[in-house]
Every structure is written in structure tokens, then in C-alpha cells.
Amino acid sequence: MVHAFIMVKTDTGESETLLGRVLELDGIVDAHIVAGQYDLIAEADGGAVNNVLGVASSEIQNLDGVLDTKTYISLSAE
């Protein structure tokens, strides 16, 4: 199992709407609005790295109002 954190920068005023849309995506286990350089952080689980990267690049980046994403693959063994 691969676990990742996906940071999402949104257009002005889009964070709340996008939070709901991100939470509906397959592979997303949790998401929050955050303060800082990015506006949302999403947690994703997948069977392989490509599954998680696909959610970030094919799903989240294609949502209207998403300006940028950055994906961090968790290296902790659980």
C-alpha cells in the first residue's frame, strides 16, 4: 500500500468547493483546507505509486479551479 499527501493550490474562493470534489475521488482517504503556500492537503492511498500519482495528475489537476499540486509519497513503514 502506498500512502501520499497531495498539496493543492486553488484559485481564489475555490477551496471549499474543491474540498468536496477532492473528497469524492477514488483513492482519497481524507482532505483538509489548510493555511500556507497551498490551500488543501489530501491524503491518498493506492496499491502502487502509479495509482496515487494518477489521482494527483489525472484527477485533481484536471478539476476546475486547481492551479498547482505537489505530491509527497510517505516513506514511513506502518
Rosetta blueprint (number, residue, H / E / L):
1 M L
2 V E
3 H E
4 A E
5 F E
6 I E
7 M E
8 V E
9 K E
10 T E
11 D L
12 T L
13 G L
14 E L
15 S H
16 E H
17 T H
18 L H
19 L H
20 G H
21 R H
22 V H
23 L H
24 E L
25 L L
26 D L
27 G L
28 I E
29 V E
30 D E
31 A E
32 H E
33 I E
34 V L
35 A L
36 G L
37 Q L
38 Y L
39 D L
40 L E
41 I E
42 A E
43 E E
44 A E
45 D E
46 G E
47 G L
48 A L
49 V H
50 N H
51 N H
52 V H
53 L H
54 G H
55 V H
56 A H
57 S H
58 S H
59 E H
60 I H
61 Q L
62 N L
63 L L
64 D L
65 G L
66 V E
67 L E
68 D E
69 T E
70 K E
71 T E
72 Y E
73 I E
74 S L
75 L L
76 S L
77 A L
78 E L
